[in-house]
Each structure stands twice: as C-alpha cells, then as structure tokens.
C-alpha cells in the first residue's frame, strides 16, 4: 500500500492487535483481489534512518515469505 487513504481505512474500519514492539492492523474487503501490505515506521523504533530501514527490510522479507498464507482480500498495516 502506498496511498494514505488505504492506511486510514485499515485504521478506522479494521481491527488491530498490539504487542510489545509492533501493532498490526488488518481489514478484510469483499471483492478485493490479492493482499496488500503497508508499514509505518516511526522514530520511536529508532532515531536513525539506518535502524528504521533495517526494520522495514526485515518486515518486507517476512511478508515475502509468509504473505501468501493470508486469505485473499486482506489489507495489513504494521506500525
């Protein structure tokens, strides 16, 4: 996901679960093809861009390996 409206839709209409280090929001849309993933990395996760980019790369790899396990028509946002 790249559009802010999609992130907002997940935050407003979807559900979320929070853990100690990450919040995952998800929204199931009827009729939507595929799966969409987005991530928000704030400065709380690391003051330097190097740290935040490392987290983004790791999350992208998790999505590449395990994203196909989710059902079709799901939008997921990690914070």
mmCIF file of the N, C-alpha and C atoms, coordinates in Angstrom:
data_MODEL
# 
_entry.id   MODEL 
# 
loop_
_atom_site.group_PDB 
_atom_site.id 
_atom_site.type_symbol 
_atom_site.label_atom_id 
_atom_site.label_alt_id 
_atom_site.label_comp_id 
_atom_site.label_asym_id 
_atom_site.label_entity_id 
_atom_site.label_seq_id 
_atom_site.pdbx_PDB_ins_code 
_atom_site.Cartn_x 
_atom_site.Cartn_y 
_atom_site.Cartn_z 
_atom_site.occupancy 
_atom_site.B_iso_or_equiv 
_atom_site.pdbx_formal_charge 
_atom_site.auth_seq_id 
_atom_site.auth_comp_id 
_atom_site.auth_asym_id 
_atom_site.auth_atom_id 
_atom_site.pdbx_PDB_model_num 
ATOM 1   N N  . UNK A 1 1  ? 0.835   -1.171  0.000  1.00 0.00 ? 1  UNK A N  1 
ATOM 2   C CA . UNK A 1 1  ? 0.000   0.000   0.000  1.00 0.00 ? 1  UNK A CA 1 
ATOM 3   C C  . UNK A 1 1  ? 0.883   1.239   0.000  1.00 0.00 ? 1  UNK A C  1 
ATOM 4   N N  . UNK A 1 2  ? 0.460   2.219   -0.739 1.00 0.00 ? 2  UNK A N  1 
ATOM 5   C CA . UNK A 1 2  ? 1.214   3.460   -0.783 1.00 0.00 ? 2  UNK A CA 1 
ATOM 6   C C  . UNK A 1 2  ? 0.328   4.677   -0.551 1.00 0.00 ? 2  UNK A C  1 
ATOM 7   N N  . UNK A 1 3  ? -0.964  4.530   -0.696 1.00 0.00 ? 3  UNK A N  1 
ATOM 8   C CA . UNK A 1 3  ? -1.871  5.661   -0.559 1.00 0.00 ? 3  UNK A CA 1 
ATOM 9   C C  . UNK A 1 3  ? -2.325  5.820   0.887  1.00 0.00 ? 3  UNK A C  1 
ATOM 10  N N  . UNK A 1 4  ? -2.310  7.067   1.378  1.00 0.00 ? 4  UNK A N  1 
ATOM 11  C CA . UNK A 1 4  ? -2.659  7.334   2.759  1.00 0.00 ? 4  UNK A CA 1 
ATOM 12  C C  . UNK A 1 4  ? -4.101  6.915   3.069  1.00 0.00 ? 4  UNK A C  1 
ATOM 13  N N  . UNK A 1 5  ? -4.993  7.028   2.095  1.00 0.00 ? 5  UNK A N  1 
ATOM 14  C CA . UNK A 1 5  ? -6.387  6.636   2.297  1.00 0.00 ? 5  UNK A CA 1 
ATOM 15  C C  . UNK A 1 5  ? -6.546  5.160   2.630  1.00 0.00 ? 5  UNK A C  1 
ATOM 16  N N  . UNK A 1 6  ? -5.707  4.326   2.053  1.00 0.00 ? 6  UNK A N  1 
ATOM 17  C CA . UNK A 1 6  ? -5.752  2.892   2.362  1.00 0.00 ? 6  UNK A CA 1 
ATOM 18  C C  . UNK A 1 6  ? -5.314  2.634   3.809  1.00 0.00 ? 6  UNK A C  1 
ATOM 19  N N  . UNK A 1 7  ? -4.279  3.325   4.243  1.00 0.00 ? 7  UNK A N  1 
ATOM 20  C CA . UNK A 1 7  ? -3.835  3.189   5.632  1.00 0.00 ? 7  UNK A CA 1 
ATOM 21  C C  . UNK A 1 7  ? -4.938  3.646   6.582  1.00 0.00 ? 7  UNK A C  1 
ATOM 22  N N  . UNK A 1 8  ? -5.579  4.764   6.248  1.00 0.00 ? 8  UNK A N  1 
ATOM 23  C CA . UNK A 1 8  ? -6.652  5.284   7.084  1.00 0.00 ? 8  UNK A CA 1 
ATOM 24  C C  . UNK A 1 8  ? -7.835  4.325   7.144  1.00 0.00 ? 8  UNK A C  1 
ATOM 25  N N  . UNK A 1 9  ? -8.165  3.697   6.033  1.00 0.00 ? 9  UNK A N  1 
ATOM 26  C CA . UNK A 1 9  ? -9.276  2.741   6.016  1.00 0.00 ? 9  UNK A CA 1 
ATOM 27  C C  . UNK A 1 9  ? -9.010  1.571   6.952  1.00 0.00 ? 9  UNK A C  1 
ATOM 28  N N  . UNK A 1 10 ? -7.791  1.083   6.945  1.00 0.00 ? 10 UNK A N  1 
ATOM 29  C CA . UNK A 1 10 ? -7.435  -0.029  7.838  1.00 0.00 ? 10 UNK A CA 1 
ATOM 30  C C  . UNK A 1 10 ? -7.517  0.433   9.283  1.00 0.00 ? 10 UNK A C  1 
ATOM 31  N N  . UNK A 1 11 ? -7.024  1.627   9.568  1.00 0.00 ? 11 UNK A N  1 
ATOM 32  C CA . UNK A 1 11 ? -7.044  2.124   10.945 1.00 0.00 ? 11 UNK A CA 1 
ATOM 33  C C  . UNK A 1 11 ? -8.467  2.386   11.440 1.00 0.00 ? 11 UNK A C  1 
ATOM 34  N N  . UNK A 1 12 ? -9.347  2.903   10.578 1.00 0.00 ? 12 UNK A N  1 
ATOM 35  C CA . UNK A 1 12 ? -10.686 3.288   11.009 1.00 0.00 ? 12 UNK A CA 1 
ATOM 36  C C  . UNK A 1 12 ? -11.685 2.131   10.991 1.00 0.00 ? 12 UNK A C  1 
ATOM 37  N N  . UNK A 1 13 ? -11.669 1.340   9.937  1.00 0.00 ? 13 UNK A N  1 
ATOM 38  C CA . UNK A 1 13 ? -12.676 0.287   9.792  1.00 0.00 ? 13 UNK A CA 1 
ATOM 39  C C  . UNK A 1 13 ? -12.176 -1.096  10.165 1.00 0.00 ? 13 UNK A C  1 
ATOM 40  N N  . UNK A 1 14 ? -10.871 -1.262  10.289 1.00 0.00 ? 14 UNK A N  1 
ATOM 41  C CA . UNK A 1 14 ? -10.317 -2.584  10.555 1.00 0.00 ? 14 UNK A CA 1 
ATOM 42  C C  . UNK A 1 14 ? -10.135 -2.869  12.033 1.00 0.00 ? 14 UNK A C  1 
ATOM 43  N N  . UNK A 1 15 ? -9.484  -3.962  12.297 1.00 0.00 ? 15 UNK A N  1 
ATOM 44  C CA . UNK A 1 15 ? -9.159  -4.373  13.663 1.00 0.00 ? 15 UNK A CA 1 
ATOM 45  C C  . UNK A 1 15 ? -7.657  -4.297  13.839 1.00 0.00 ? 15 UNK A C  1 
ATOM 46  N N  . UNK A 1 16 ? -7.236  -4.221  15.093 1.00 0.00 ? 16 UNK A N  1 
ATOM 47  C CA . UNK A 1 16 ? -5.798  -4.195  15.335 1.00 0.00 ? 16 UNK A CA 1 
ATOM 48  C C  . UNK A 1 16 ? -5.468  -4.995  16.585 1.00 0.00 ? 16 UNK A C  1 
ATOM 49  N N  . UNK A 1 17 ? -4.269  -5.487  16.588 1.00 0.00 ? 17 UNK A N  1 
ATOM 50  C CA . UNK A 1 17 ? -3.705  -6.203  17.731 1.00 0.00 ? 17 UNK A CA 1 
ATOM 51  C C  . UNK A 1 17 ? -2.359  -5.565  18.033 1.00 0.00 ? 17 UNK A C  1 
ATOM 52  N N  . UNK A 1 18 ? -2.099  -5.346  19.296 1.00 0.00 ? 18 UNK A N  1 
ATOM 53  C CA . UNK A 1 18 ? -0.825  -4.727  19.649 1.00 0.00 ? 18 UNK A CA 1 
ATOM 54  C C  . UNK A 1 18 ? -0.016  -5.667  20.525 1.00 0.00 ? 18 UNK A C  1 
ATOM 55  N N  . UNK A 1 19 ? 1.261   -5.590  20.321 1.00 0.00 ? 19 UNK A N  1 
ATOM 56  C CA . UNK A 1 19 ? 2.212   -6.337  21.123 1.00 0.00 ? 19 UNK A CA 1 
ATOM 57  C C  . UNK A 1 19 ? 3.176   -5.356  21.762 1.00 0.00 ? 19 UNK A C  1 
ATOM 58  N N  . UNK A 1 20 ? 4.229   -5.889  22.284 1.00 0.00 ? 20 UNK A N  1 
ATOM 59  C CA . UNK A 1 20 ? 5.207   -5.034  22.951 1.00 0.00 ? 20 UNK A CA 1 
ATOM 60  C C  . UNK A 1 20 ? 5.950   -4.133  21.965 1.00 0.00 ? 20 UNK A C  1 
ATOM 61  N N  . UNK A 1 21 ? 6.209   -4.638  20.767 1.00 0.00 ? 21 UNK A N  1 
ATOM 62  C CA . UNK A 1 21 ? 7.026   -3.896  19.819 1.00 0.00 ? 21 UNK A CA 1 
ATOM 63  C C  . UNK A 1 21 ? 6.305   -3.498  18.534 1.00 0.00 ? 21 UNK A C  1 
ATOM 64  N N  . UNK A 1 22 ? 5.162   -4.083  18.259 1.00 0.00 ? 22 UNK A N  1 
ATOM 65  C CA . UNK A 1 22 ? 4.518   -3.837  16.975 1.00 0.00 ? 22 UNK A CA 1 
ATOM 66  C C  . UNK A 1 22 ? 2.992   -3.827  17.142 1.00 0.00 ? 22 UNK A C  1 
ATOM 67  N N  . UNK A 1 23 ? 2.345   -3.036  16.286 1.00 0.00 ? 23 UNK A N  1 
ATOM 68  C CA . UNK A 1 23 ? 0.884   -3.025  16.184 1.00 0.00 ? 23 UNK A CA 1 
ATOM 69  C C  . UNK A 1 23 ? 0.545   -3.473  14.764 1.00 0.00 ? 23 UNK A C  1 
ATOM 70  N N  . UNK A 1 24 ? -0.361  -4.429  14.652 1.00 0.00 ? 24 UNK A N  1 
ATOM 71  C CA . UNK A 1 24 ? -0.769  -4.930  13.344 1.00 0.00 ? 24 UNK A CA 1 
ATOM 72  C C  . UNK A 1 24 ? -2.253  -4.650  13.169 1.00 0.00 ? 24 UNK A C  1 
ATOM 73  N N  . UNK A 1 25 ? -2.581  -3.912  12.131 1.00 0.00 ? 25 UNK A N  1 
ATOM 74  C CA . UNK A 1 25 ? -3.971  -3.638  11.795 1.00 0.00 ? 25 UNK A CA 1 
ATOM 75  C C  . UNK A 1 25 ? -4.337  -4.409  10.553 1.00 0.00 ? 25 UNK A C  1 
ATOM 76  N N  . UNK A 1 26 ? -5.584  -4.906  10.490 1.00 0.00 ? 26 UNK A N  1 
ATOM 77  C CA . UNK A 1 26 ? -5.989  -5.659  9.308  1.00 0.00 ? 26 UNK A CA 1 
ATOM 78  C C  . UNK A 1 26 ? -7.450  -5.379  8.989  1.00 0.00 ? 26 UNK A C  1 
ATOM 79  N N  . UNK A 1 27 ? -7.753  -5.460  7.716  1.00 0.00 ? 27 UNK A N  1 
ATOM 80  C CA . UNK A 1 27 ? -9.097  -5.196  7.216  1.00 0.00 ? 27 UNK A CA 1 
ATOM 81  C C  . UNK A 1 27 ? -9.361  -6.133  6.056  1.00 0.00 ? 27 UNK A C  1 
ATOM 82  N N  . UNK A 1 28 ? -10.457 -6.853  6.125  1.00 0.00 ? 28 UNK A N  1 
ATOM 83  C CA . UNK A 1 28 ? -10.865 -7.730  5.034  1.00 0.00 ? 28 UNK A CA 1 
ATOM 84  C C  . UNK A 1 28 ? -11.882 -7.023  4.161  1.00 0.00 ? 28 UNK A C  1 
ATOM 85  N N  . UNK A 1 29 ? -11.620 -6.940  2.887  1.00 0.00 ? 29 UNK A N  1 
ATOM 86  C CA . UNK A 1 29 ? -12.506 -6.269  1.933  1.00 0.00 ? 29 UNK A CA 1 
ATOM 87  C C  . UNK A 1 29 ? -13.088 -7.297  0.976  1.00 0.00 ? 29 UNK A C  1 
ATOM 88  N N  . UNK A 1 30 ? -14.397 -7.328  0.866  1.00 0.00 ? 30 UNK A N  1 
ATOM 89  C CA . UNK A 1 30 ? -15.051 -8.220  -0.101 1.00 0.00 ? 30 UNK A CA 1 
ATOM 90  C C  . UNK A 1 30 ? -14.786 -7.715  -1.510 1.00 0.00 ? 30 UNK A C  1 
ATOM 91  N N  . UNK A 1 31 ? -14.476 -8.616  -2.394 1.00 0.00 ? 31 UNK A N  1 
ATOM 92  C CA . UNK A 1 31 ? -14.278 -8.266  -3.798 1.00 0.00 ? 31 UNK A CA 1 
ATOM 93  C C  . UNK A 1 31 ? -12.890 -7.750  -4.133 1.00 0.00 ? 31 UNK A C  1 
ATOM 94  N N  . UNK A 1 32 ? -12.044 -7.535  -3.158 1.00 0.00 ? 32 UNK A N  1 
ATOM 95  C CA . UNK A 1 32 ? -10.685 -7.064  -3.434 1.00 0.00 ? 32 UNK A CA 1 
ATOM 96  C C  . UNK A 1 32 ? -9.819  -8.254  -3.815 1.00 0.00 ? 32 UNK A C  1 
ATOM 97  N N  . UNK A 1 33 ? -9.058  -8.100  -4.859 1.00 0.00 ? 33 UNK A N  1 
ATOM 98  C CA . UNK A 1 33 ? -8.171  -9.171  -5.296 1.00 0.00 ? 33 UNK A CA 1 
ATOM 99  C C  . UNK A 1 33 ? -6.809  -9.004  -4.646 1.00 0.00 ? 33 UNK A C  1 
ATOM 100 N N  . UNK A 1 34 ? -6.196  -10.100 -4.310 1.00 0.00 ? 34 UNK A N  1 
ATOM 101 C CA . UNK A 1 34 ? -4.845  -10.074 -3.762 1.00 0.00 ? 34 UNK A CA 1 
ATOM 102 C C  . UNK A 1 34 ? -4.804  -9.655  -2.309 1.00 0.00 ? 34 UNK A C  1 
ATOM 103 N N  . UNK A 1 35 ? -3.598  -9.394  -1.867 1.00 0.00 ? 35 UNK A N  1 
ATOM 104 C CA . UNK A 1 35 ? -3.343  -8.959  -0.491 1.00 0.00 ? 35 UNK A CA 1 
ATOM 105 C C  . UNK A 1 35 ? -2.511  -7.695  -0.558 1.00 0.00 ? 35 UNK A C  1 
ATOM 106 N N  . UNK A 1 36 ? -2.751  -6.788  0.366  1.00 0.00 ? 36 UNK A N  1 
ATOM 107 C CA . UNK A 1 36 ? -1.981  -5.547  0.393  1.00 0.00 ? 36 UNK A CA 1 
ATOM 108 C C  . UNK A 1 36 ? -1.343  -5.380  1.757  1.00 0.00 ? 36 UNK A C  1 
ATOM 109 N N  . UNK A 1 37 ? -0.109  -4.947  1.740  1.00 0.00 ? 37 UNK A N  1 
ATOM 110 C CA . UNK A 1 37 ? 0.644   -4.752  2.965  1.00 0.00 ? 37 UNK A CA 1 
ATOM 111 C C  . UNK A 1 37 ? 1.219   -3.351  2.987  1.00 0.00 ? 37 UNK A C  1 
ATOM 112 N N  . UNK A 1 38 ? 1.253   -2.769  4.156  1.00 0.00 ? 38 UNK A N  1 
ATOM 113 C CA . UNK A 1 38 ? 1.864   -1.460  4.334  1.00 0.00 ? 38 UNK A CA 1 
ATOM 114 C C  . UNK A 1 38 ? 2.532   -1.403  5.687  1.00 0.00 ? 38 UNK A C  1 
ATOM 115 N N  . UNK A 1 39 ? 3.519   -0.538  5.812  1.00 0.00 ? 39 UNK A N  1 
ATOM 116 C CA . UNK A 1 39 ? 4.164   -0.408  7.110  1.00 0.00 ? 39 UNK A CA 1 
ATOM 117 C C  . UNK A 1 39 ? 4.459   1.049   7.397  1.00 0.00 ? 39 UNK A C  1 
ATOM 118 N N  . UNK A 1 40 ? 4.314   1.379   8.672  1.00 0.00 ? 40 UNK A N  1 
ATOM 119 C CA . UNK A 1 40 ? 4.628   2.704   9.177  1.00 0.00 ? 40 UNK A CA 1 
ATOM 120 C C  . UNK A 1 40 ? 5.743   2.511   10.191 1.00 0.00 ? 40 UNK A C  1 
ATOM 121 N N  . UNK A 1 41 ? 6.853   3.203   9.979  1.00 0.00 ? 41 UNK A N  1 
ATOM 122 C CA . UNK A 1 41 ? 7.987   3.085   10.889 1.00 0.00 ? 41 UNK A CA 1 
ATOM 123 C C  . UNK A 1 41 ? 8.251   4.463   11.479 1.00 0.00 ? 41 UNK A C  1 
ATOM 124 N N  . UNK A 1 42 ? 7.912   4.637   12.737 1.00 0.00 ? 42 UNK A N  1 
ATOM 125 C CA . UNK A 1 42 ? 8.085   5.932   13.375 1.00 0.00 ? 42 UNK A CA 1 
ATOM 126 C C  . UNK A 1 42 ? 9.470   6.038   14.007 1.00 0.00 ? 42 UNK A C  1 
ATOM 127 N N  . UNK A 1 43 ? 9.790   7.213   14.479 1.00 0.00 ? 43 UNK A N  1 
ATOM 128 C CA . UNK A 1 43 ? 11.088  7.414   15.125 1.00 0.00 ? 43 UNK A CA 1 
ATOM 129 C C  . UNK A 1 43 ? 11.157  6.754   16.490 1.00 0.00 ? 43 UNK A C  1 
ATOM 130 N N  . UNK A 1 44 ? 10.032  6.264   16.998 1.00 0.00 ? 44 UNK A N  1 
ATOM 131 C CA . UNK A 1 44 ? 10.060  5.505   18.243 1.00 0.00 ? 44 UNK A CA 1 
ATOM 132 C C  . UNK A 1 44 ? 10.863  4.220   18.068 1.00 0.00 ? 44 UNK A C  1 
ATOM 133 N N  . UNK A 1 45 ? 10.856  3.683   16.853 1.00 0.00 ? 45 UNK A N  1 
ATOM 134 C CA . UNK A 1 45 ? 11.548  2.426   16.602 1.00 0.00 ? 45 UNK A CA 1 
ATOM 135 C C  . UNK A 1 45 ? 13.048  2.609   16.423 1.00 0.00 ? 45 UNK A C  1 
ATOM 136 N N  . UNK A 1 46 ? 13.490  3.812   16.200 1.00 0.00 ? 46 UNK A N  1 
ATOM 137 C CA . UNK A 1 46 ? 14.913  4.090   16.056 1.00 0.00 ? 46 UNK A CA 1 
ATOM 138 C C  . UNK A 1 46 ? 15.109  5.523   15.618 1.00 0.00 ? 46 UNK A C  1 
ATOM 139 N N  . UNK A 1 47 ? 16.017  6.211   16.241 1.00 0.00 ? 47 UNK A N  1 
ATOM 140 C CA . UNK A 1 47 ? 16.212  7.625   15.910 1.00 0.00 ? 47 UNK A CA 1 
ATOM 141 C C  . UNK A 1 47 ? 16.893  7.806   14.567 1.00 0.00 ? 47 UNK A C  1 
ATOM 142 N N  . UNK A 1 48 ? 17.702  6.836   14.188 1.00 0.00 ? 48 UNK A N  1 
ATOM 143 C CA . UNK A 1 48 ? 18.441  6.974   12.938 1.00 0.00 ? 48 UNK A CA 1 
ATOM 144 C C  . UNK A 1 48 ? 17.734  6.230   11.816 1.00 0.00 ? 48 UNK A C  1 
ATOM 145 N N  . UNK A 1 49 ? 17.847  6.774   10.611 1.00 0.00 ? 49 UNK A N  1 
ATOM 146 C CA . UNK A 1 49 ? 17.190  6.186   9.447  1.00 0.00 ? 49 UNK A CA 1 
ATOM 147 C C  . UNK A 1 49 ? 17.702  4.781   9.155  1.00 0.00 ? 49 UNK A C  1 
ATOM 148 N N  . UNK A 1 50 ? 18.964  4.521   9.470  1.00 0.00 ? 50 UNK A N  1 
ATOM 149 C CA . UNK A 1 50 ? 19.546  3.204   9.228  1.00 0.00 ? 50 UNK A CA 1 
ATOM 150 C C  . UNK A 1 50 ? 18.771  2.135   9.992  1.00 0.00 ? 50 UNK A C  1 
ATOM 151 N N  . UNK A 1 51 ? 18.440  2.423   11.228 1.00 0.00 ? 51 UNK A N  1 
ATOM 152 C CA . UNK A 1 51 ? 17.705  1.473   12.061 1.00 0.00 ? 51 UNK A CA 1 
ATOM 153 C C  . UNK A 1 51 ? 16.298  1.250   11.512 1.00 0.00 ? 51 UNK A C  1 
ATOM 154 N N  . UNK A 1 52 ? 15.622  2.332   11.154 1.00 0.00 ? 52 UNK A N  1 
ATOM 155 C CA . UNK A 1 52 ? 14.256  2.212   10.616 1.00 0.00 ? 52 UNK A CA 1 
ATOM 156 C C  . UNK A 1 52 ? 14.246  1.456   9.296  1.00 0.00 ? 52 UNK A C  1 
ATOM 157 N N  . UNK A 1 53 ? 15.222  1.715   8.445  1.00 0.00 ? 53 UNK A N  1 
ATOM 158 C CA . UNK A 1 53 ? 15.287  0.999   7.169  1.00 0.00 ? 53 UNK A CA 1 
ATOM 159 C C  . UNK A 1 53 ? 15.568  -0.479  7.369  1.00 0.00 ? 53 UNK A C  1 
ATOM 160 N N  . UNK A 1 54 ? 16.375  -0.825  8.352  1.00 0.00 ? 54 UNK A N  1 
ATOM 161 C CA . UNK A 1 54 ? 16.641  -2.221  8.670  1.00 0.00 ? 54 UNK A CA 1 
ATOM 162 C C  . UNK A 1 54 ? 15.338  -2.919  9.078  1.00 0.00 ? 54 UNK A C  1 
ATOM 163 N N  . UNK A 1 55 ? 14.548  -2.275  9.918  1.00 0.00 ? 55 UNK A N  1 
ATOM 164 C CA . UNK A 1 55 ? 13.255  -2.844  10.319 1.00 0.00 ? 55 UNK A CA 1 
ATOM 165 C C  . UNK A 1 55 ? 12.338  -3.027  9.117  1.00 0.00 ? 55 UNK A C  1 
ATOM 166 N N  . UNK A 1 56 ? 12.294  -2.042  8.232  1.00 0.00 ? 56 UNK A N  1 
ATOM 167 C CA . UNK A 1 56 ? 11.452  -2.157  7.027  1.00 0.00 ? 56 UNK A CA 1 
ATOM 168 C C  . UNK A 1 56 ? 11.887  -3.330  6.160  1.00 0.00 ? 56 UNK A C  1 
ATOM 169 N N  . UNK A 1 57 ? 13.187  -3.481  5.964  1.00 0.00 ? 57 UNK A N  1 
ATOM 170 C CA . UNK A 1 57 ? 13.682  -4.603  5.151  1.00 0.00 ? 57 UNK A CA 1 
ATOM 171 C C  . UNK A 1 57 ? 13.313  -5.940  5.763  1.00 0.00 ? 57 UNK A C  1 
ATOM 172 N N  . UNK A 1 58 ? 13.417  -6.040  7.080  1.00 0.00 ? 58 UNK A N  1 
ATOM 173 C CA . UNK A 1 58 ? 13.062  -7.297  7.749  1.00 0.00 ? 58 UNK A CA 1 
ATOM 174 C C  . UNK A 1 58 ? 11.575  -7.596  7.632  1.00 0.00 ? 58 UNK A C  1 
ATOM 175 N N  . UNK A 1 59 ? 10.734  -6.593  7.811  1.00 0.00 ? 59 UNK A N  1 
ATOM 176 C CA . UNK A 1 59 ? 9.298   -6.808  7.653  1.00 0.00 ? 59 UNK A CA 1 
ATOM 177 C C  . UNK A 1 59 ? 8.949   -7.186  6.212  1.00 0.00 ? 59 UNK A C  1 
ATOM 178 N N  . UNK A 1 60 ? 9.587   -6.548  5.233  1.00 0.00 ? 60 UNK A N  1 
ATOM 179 C CA . UNK A 1 60 ? 9.333   -6.903  3.831  1.00 0.00 ? 60 UNK A CA 1 
ATOM 180 C C  . UNK A 1 60 ? 9.690   -8.355  3.558  1.00 0.00 ? 60 UNK A C  1 
ATOM 181 N N  . UNK A 1 61 ? 10.777  -8.825  4.136  1.00 0.00 ? 61 UNK A N  1 
ATOM 182 C CA . UNK A 1 61 ? 11.176  -10.219 3.946  1.00 0.00 ? 61 UNK A CA 1 
ATOM 183 C C  . UNK A 1 61 ? 10.168  -11.165 4.589  1.00 0.00 ? 61 UNK A C  1 
ATOM 184 N N  . UNK A 1 62 ? 9.656   -10.815 5.753  1.00 0.00 ? 62 UNK A N  1 
ATOM 185 C CA . UNK A 1 62 ? 8.611   -11.636 6.384  1.00 0.00 ? 62 UNK A CA 1 
ATOM 186 C C  . UNK A 1 62 ? 7.390   -11.711 5.488  1.00 0.00 ? 62 UNK A C  1 
ATOM 187 N N  . UNK A 1 63 ? 6.994   -10.581 4.919  1.00 0.00 ? 63 UNK A N  1 
ATOM 188 C CA . UNK A 1 63 ? 5.830   -10.562 4.020  1.00 0.00 ? 63 UNK A CA 1 
ATOM 189 C C  . UNK A 1 63 ? 6.098   -11.383 2.775  1.00 0.00 ? 63 UNK A C  1 
ATOM 190 N N  . UNK A 1 64 ? 7.302   -11.293 2.223  1.00 0.00 ? 64 UNK A N  1 
ATOM 191 C CA . UNK A 1 64 ? 7.630   -12.088 1.033  1.00 0.00 ? 64 UNK A CA 1 
ATOM 192 C C  . UNK A 1 64 ? 7.524   -13.585 1.310  1.00 0.00 ? 64 UNK A C  1 
ATOM 193 N N  . UNK A 1 65 ? 8.003   -13.992 2.464  1.00 0.00 ? 65 UNK A N  1 
ATOM 194 C CA . UNK A 1 65 ? 7.997   -15.424 2.786  1.00 0.00 ? 65 UNK A CA 1 
ATOM 195 C C  . UNK A 1 65 ? 6.638   -15.939 3.228  1.00 0.00 ? 65 UNK A C  1 
ATOM 196 N N  . UNK A 1 66 ? 5.894   -15.166 4.007  1.00 0.00 ? 66 UNK A N  1 
ATOM 197 C CA . UNK A 1 66 ? 4.687   -15.666 4.651  1.00 0.00 ? 66 UNK A CA 1 
ATOM 198 C C  . UNK A 1 66 ? 3.400   -14.976 4.197  1.00 0.00 ? 66 UNK A C  1 
ATOM 199 N N  . UNK A 1 67 ? 3.481   -13.989 3.338  1.00 0.00 ? 67 UNK A N  1 
ATOM 200 C CA . UNK A 1 67 ? 2.295   -13.241 2.925  1.00 0.00 ? 67 UNK A CA 1 
ATOM 201 C C  . UNK A 1 67 ? 1.264   -14.076 2.195  1.00 0.00 ? 67 UNK A C  1 
ATOM 202 N N  . UNK A 1 68 ? 1.691   -15.117 1.499  1.00 0.00 ? 68 UNK A N  1 
ATOM 203 C CA . UNK A 1 68 ? 0.752   -15.958 0.758  1.00 0.00 ? 68 UNK A CA 1 
ATOM 204 C C  . UNK A 1 68 ? -0.124  -16.802 1.674  1.00 0.00 ? 68 UNK A C  1 
ATOM 205 N N  . UNK A 1 69 ? 0.209   -16.878 2.947  1.00 0.00 ? 69 UNK A N  1 
ATOM 206 C CA . UNK A 1 69 ? -0.577  -17.650 3.901  1.00 0.00 ? 69 UNK A CA 1 
ATOM 207 C C  . UNK A 1 69 ? -1.896  -16.951 4.260  1.00 0.00 ? 69 UNK A C  1 
ATOM 208 N N  . UNK A 1 70 ? -1.962  -15.631 4.048  1.00 0.00 ? 70 UNK A N  1 
ATOM 209 C CA . UNK A 1 70 ? -3.183  -14.885 4.357  1.00 0.00 ? 70 UNK A CA 1 
ATOM 210 C C  . UNK A 1 70 ? -4.232  -15.087 3.273  1.00 0.00 ? 70 UNK A C  1 
ATOM 211 N N  . UNK A 1 71 ? -5.506  -14.991 3.633  1.00 0.00 ? 71 UNK A N  1 
ATOM 212 C CA . UNK A 1 71 ? -6.558  -15.136 2.615  1.00 0.00 ? 71 UNK A CA 1 
ATOM 213 C C  . UNK A 1 71 ? -6.584  -13.943 1.659  1.00 0.00 ? 71 UNK A C  1 
ATOM 214 N N  . UNK A 1 72 ? -7.242  -14.143 0.524  1.00 0.00 ? 72 UNK A N  1 
ATOM 215 C CA . UNK A 1 72 ? -7.383  -13.067 -0.471 1.00 0.00 ? 72 UNK A CA 1 
ATOM 216 C C  . UNK A 1 72 ? -8.253  -11.941 0.100  1.00 0.00 ? 72 UNK A C  1 
ATOM 217 N N  . UNK A 1 73 ? -8.023  -10.720 -0.362 1.00 0.00 ? 73 UNK A N  1 
ATOM 218 C CA . UNK A 1 73 ? -8.850  -9.592  0.020  1.00 0.00 ? 73 UNK A CA 1 
ATOM 219 C C  . UNK A 1 73 ? -8.546  -9.015  1.389  1.00 0.00 ? 73 UNK A C  1 
ATOM 220 N N  . UNK A 1 74 ? -7.284  -9.082  1.823  1.00 0.00 ? 74 UNK A N  1 
ATOM 221 C CA . UNK A 1 74 ? -6.902  -8.577  3.143  1.00 0.00 ? 74 UNK A CA 1 
ATOM 222 C C  . UNK A 1 74 ? -5.888  -7.451  2.975  1.00 0.00 ? 74 UNK A C  1 
ATOM 223 N N  . UNK A 1 75 ? -6.090  -6.392  3.776  1.00 0.00 ? 75 UNK A N  1 
ATOM 224 C CA . UNK A 1 75 ? -5.115  -5.314  3.847  1.00 0.00 ? 75 UNK A CA 1 
ATOM 225 C C  . UNK A 1 75 ? -4.515  -5.320  5.252  1.00 0.00 ? 75 UNK A C  1 
ATOM 226 N N  . UNK A 1 76 ? -3.188  -5.305  5.334  1.00 0.00 ? 76 UNK A N  1 
ATOM 227 C CA . UNK A 1 76 ? -2.489  -5.383  6.610  1.00 0.00 ? 76 UNK A CA 1 
ATOM 228 C C  . UNK A 1 76 ? -1.545  -4.184  6.733  1.00 0.00 ? 76 UNK A C  1 
ATOM 229 N N  . UNK A 1 77 ? -1.570  -3.542  7.909  1.00 0.00 ? 77 UNK A N  1 
ATOM 230 C CA . UNK A 1 77 ? -0.666  -2.428  8.199  1.00 0.00 ? 77 UNK A CA 1 
ATOM 231 C C  . UNK A 1 77 ? 0.097   -2.752  9.472  1.00 0.00 ? 77 UNK A C  1 
ATOM 232 N N  . UNK A 1 78 ? 1.410   -2.632  9.434  1.00 0.00 ? 78 UNK A N  1 
ATOM 233 C CA . UNK A 1 78 ? 2.226   -2.809  10.631 1.00 0.00 ? 78 UNK A CA 1 
ATOM 234 C C  . UNK A 1 78 ? 2.771   -1.454  11.052 1.00 0.00 ? 78 UNK A C  1 
ATOM 235 N N  . UNK A 1 79 ? 2.757   -1.217  12.346 1.00 0.00 ? 79 UNK A N  1 
ATOM 236 C CA . UNK A 1 79 ? 3.281   0.046   12.891 1.00 0.00 ? 79 UNK A CA 1 
ATOM 237 C C  . UNK A 1 79 ? 4.324   -0.322  13.932 1.00 0.00 ? 79 UNK A C  1 
# 
